[in-house]
Amino acid sequence: MEWHLQDAKNHFSKVVQKARNEGPQVVTLRGERAAVVLSAADYDALIGNRPDIIEDLLAGPAWDDELAASIDARAKLPSRGNIF
């Protein structure tokens, strides 16, 4: 269901109840979709099993021994000369 912003403000508890019982409630501002009110269950389902940024970074491809050795063997000096 769509709600004009002023109506959603005036009937917020009803908007929340409808989100819980009927599904997402769209709030419009000047005729444009501005927000969606979700039940906690819908929100949890939406983001439920998404890894956070740390888990995502740690889940990257494993480094084999050859790659690790080539990184360790590279020059420790900057690749550019002194710019000053």
N, C-alpha and C positions, 0 to 999 in steps of 0.2 A: 504494500500500500504506500502511496505517496502522501506526504504531509507538507503543507506550507510551513515555513520556519516558525511563524507566529503561532500557528495551531499546534505544532510540535512542542513549543515552549509552554503553551497554556495547558496542554494535556500530556505532559511528559510521562507521567506514570502509566497512562493508557498506551502511549507509544512503546514503552518498555514491556508492558504486558503483551501487546500484540507481537512484539519481536520474539518474546519467549514462546508464545502459543501458535503464531501464524507464520513466523519467519521474518527475514530482514525488512525493515521499514525505511523507506527512502525519504529524506528531508530535502525539500527544494528551497532555493533562494532565488527570487525573481525568475521563477520558471525553470531554473537550471538545477540539476542534481548537485547537492552540496555535501551531503553526508548520508551515511547508512547506519542505522542502529541495529546491532546484532545481539542475539542472546549470547550469554557466556558460552553455552554449548556450541553454538555456531562458530564463535570466535575461536574456541579451543580446537575445533575440528579444522578450521582454516589454517592455523599455525602449528597445530599439534606436534607433528614429527619433524618439523623443520630444524635442521641443526643451527646452532648459533654461529657467529663468525669464527670463533676459536675452533669449534669442532670442524667447521668447513675447511679452514686452513690446514688443520692437522690431518684431515682426510685426503689431502692431495696425494699425487703419485709418490711412491716410495723411491728413495734414491738408492741405486745399486752401488756397489763398491767402486766400480770404475768411474762413475760420475762424481762420487765423493772424493776420490783420489785426484781427479783432474781439477776439481775446485780447490783442493788443498795445494796442488802443485802450481797454480797460477802465480804470477808475480804479485808480490804484496805491495808494490808501489802503485801510485795512481797512474792511470793510462795516459794522462795529459801531463805535460811539463808544467813547471811553476808559471802561473799566469801573472805574477806580480813582479 
